[in-house]
Amino acid sequence: MGSLGSLRDAALLIGCATVLLFAHAGVGRAQSPAIDELKGKIFDAHMAQQTFPGLKYCSELNGKSFYFQLRNRILNLEEYFRSLESLVKGEVYNPAKRRAWTLEDAKERWEEVKKQAQEDKRKCELVESLPKLEKELQALQAAASEKKE
């Protein structure tokens, strides 16, 4: 838990520093909403790069699988669903609930991993789009500075 807490602290510190940097850069001049939105996406992409350990598996994170951090591997949703069914049928002990797995437990976990699969896919797509976002930002900022002159 210590290393996870340290990682969160580092991410928070980096995030705060970036927010301050963006806030300072915008002092004295109004930013367009498009520029602000792009800066937000770029910030999110940088945060994902620094905090999401599943990035090396992005080619497999297409919404049909998710990154399982405890084992540092990708799990297929369909296979995971079958595993959940087996846990229920086998009345296997669920340490999180301190009792055997129930159908409700399996449904709850299934919903969690489906959301995680979509979130993992979103993070990968965001990081992948970072160079394009940075080019767009440069173009918008250049256009904005030309308007001021």
BELDA-V166518 format. One record per residue. N is the residue number from 1. RES is the residue in three letters. PHI is phi as a letter, one per 40 degrees, with the letter a starting at -180 (* if undefined). D_FIRST is the distance of its C-alpha to the first C-alpha in whole Angstrom. Layout:
# BELDA-V166518
{{N	RES	PHI	D_FIRST} {N	RES	PHI	D_FIRST}}
This chain:
# BELDA-V166518
{{1	MET	*	0} {2	GLY	c	4} {3	SER	c	6} {4	LEU	c	5} {5	GLY	c	6} {6	SER	c	9} {7	LEU	c	10} {8	ARG	c	11} {9	ASP	c	12} {10	ALA	c	14} {11	ALA	c	15} {12	LEU	c	16} {13	LEU	c	18} {14	ILE	c	20} {15	GLY	c	21} {16	CYS	c	22} {17	ALA	c	24} {18	THR	c	26} {19	VAL	c	27} {20	LEU	c	28} {21	LEU	c	30} {22	PHE	c	31} {23	ALA	c	33} {24	HIS	c	34} {25	ALA	c	36} {26	GLY	c	37} {27	VAL	c	39} {28	GLY	g	43} {29	ARG	a	43} {30	ALA	c	42} {31	GLN	c	40} {32	SER	c	41} {33	PRO	d	39} {34	ALA	c	39} {35	ILE	c	38} {36	ASP	c	35} {37	GLU	c	34} {38	LEU	c	34} {39	LYS	c	32} {40	GLY	c	29} {41	LYS	c	29} {42	ILE	c	29} {43	PHE	d	26} {44	ASP	c	24} {45	ALA	c	25} {46	HIS	c	24} {47	MET	c	20} {48	ALA	c	20} {49	GLN	d	21} {50	GLN	c	18} {51	THR	b	15} {52	PHE	b	16} {53	PRO	c	16} {54	GLY	c	19} {55	LEU	d	21} {56	LYS	c	23} {57	TYR	b	24} {58	CYS	d	25} {59	SER	c	29} {60	GLU	b	28} {61	LEU	c	26} {62	ASN	b	29} {63	GLY	g	28} {64	LYS	b	29} {65	SER	a	25} {66	PHE	a	22} {67	TYR	c	19} {68	PHE	b	17} {69	GLN	c	13} {70	LEU	d	12} {71	ARG	b	15} {72	ASN	f	16} {73	ARG	a	19} {74	ILE	c	22} {75	LEU	b	23} {76	ASN	c	26} {77	LEU	c	27} {78	GLU	c	30} {79	GLU	c	29} {80	TYR	c	25} {81	PHE	c	28} {82	ARG	c	30} {83	SER	c	27} {84	LEU	c	26} {85	GLU	d	30} {86	SER	c	30} {87	LEU	c	27} {88	VAL	c	29} {89	LYS	c	32} {90	GLY	c	31} {91	GLU	f	29} {92	VAL	c	26} {93	TYR	c	24} {94	ASN	b	21} {95	PRO	c	18} {96	ALA	c	17} {97	LYS	b	20} {98	ARG	f	21} {99	ARG	a	24} {100	ALA	c	26} {101	TRP	c	25} {102	THR	b	28} {103	LEU	d	30} {104	GLU	c	28} {105	ASP	c	25} {106	ALA	c	26} {107	LYS	c	27} {108	GLU	c	24} {109	ARG	c	22} {110	TRP	c	25} {111	GLU	c	25} {112	GLU	c	21} {113	VAL	c	22} {114	LYS	c	25} {115	LYS	c	24} {116	GLN	c	21} {117	ALA	d	23} {118	GLN	c	25} {119	GLU	c	23} {120	ASP	c	22} {121	LYS	c	26} {122	ARG	c	26} {123	LYS	c	23} {124	CYS	c	25} {125	GLU	c	28} {126	LEU	c	28} {127	VAL	c	26} {128	GLU	c	29} {129	SER	c	32} {130	LEU	d	30} {131	PRO	d	34} {132	LYS	c	36} {133	LEU	c	34} {134	GLU	c	35} {135	LYS	c	38} {136	GLU	c	39} {137	LEU	c	38} {138	GLN	d	40} {139	ALA	c	43} {140	LEU	c	42} {141	GLN	c	42} {142	ALA	c	45} {143	ALA	c	47} {144	ALA	c	46} {145	SER	c	47} {146	GLU	c	50} {147	LYS	c	51} {148	LYS	c	51} {149	GLU	c	53}}
